[in-house]
Amino acid sequence: MKFVAERYFDVDEERVLVFVRGTASGQQSGTPVEAAVAHEFTLREGLIVRVKVHPNRDEALKAVGLAG
């Protein structure tokens, strides 16, 4: 699977939310598959210490407090 970052959101001092588009093709069928998700990264001292994948971008924004 190939992932491409589409948009970045600074959440707070330690977290960033990234809208990511993943693309792949079926191993047997070759059918293309695409997913638009969000990855929430927590960083400390320049290192990623946690990654949370949100399957729904709107829910991701709510979860990190960037949407009402």
N, C-alpha and C positions, 0 to 999 in steps of 0.2 A: 504494500500500500504506500502511496505517495501522499505526503501531507504538505499543504501550502498555507502559510499564515496569511490571513486576509485583513485582519484589523486587530490592533492592540488597545487595551484599556488599562490604565494605572488604577488599581483598586485602592491600595494604601501603601505604606512604607515597605511592606514585605511581599505584596501580591500583585500579580498582573494576570489579566484575563485575555486570552487570545482566541479570536474566531479563526477556526481552522477548517479547511476543506480537504477531505481525504478522497482519493480516487484509486481505483484498482480495477482489475478485470478478472472474471472467473477463471480459475485454473483449467477447468475442463471446457467450459462453454465459450470463454472469451467475452462474456457479457460484461459491459462496463457497469461499475458500481460507484456511487458517489455518496458521501455523507458530509453534512455541514454541522460541525460540533463546536464546542468551546473547551479550551484547556485552561485550567486555573493553576498557575505556578506560584509556589511560595518559595521565596529566596531568602537566604541568610548568609551574610558575609560573602556574597557573590556566587553562592552555590544553590542549586535547586535542591530543596529538601522535601518537597511534596508536589505531586501533580494530581489534580483531580479532573477527570473528564466529565463534562456535562453534555449529554446527548441532545439537549434542547437549548438553543442560544438564548431565547427569551427567559427561560427558567434560570440559566446561568447568570444573566444580568441581575435577576431578582435575588439569587442566592448570595451574590457578593455585594448587594446593596446599591447597585447602579440603576435600578428601575423600580418603580412603584408598583 
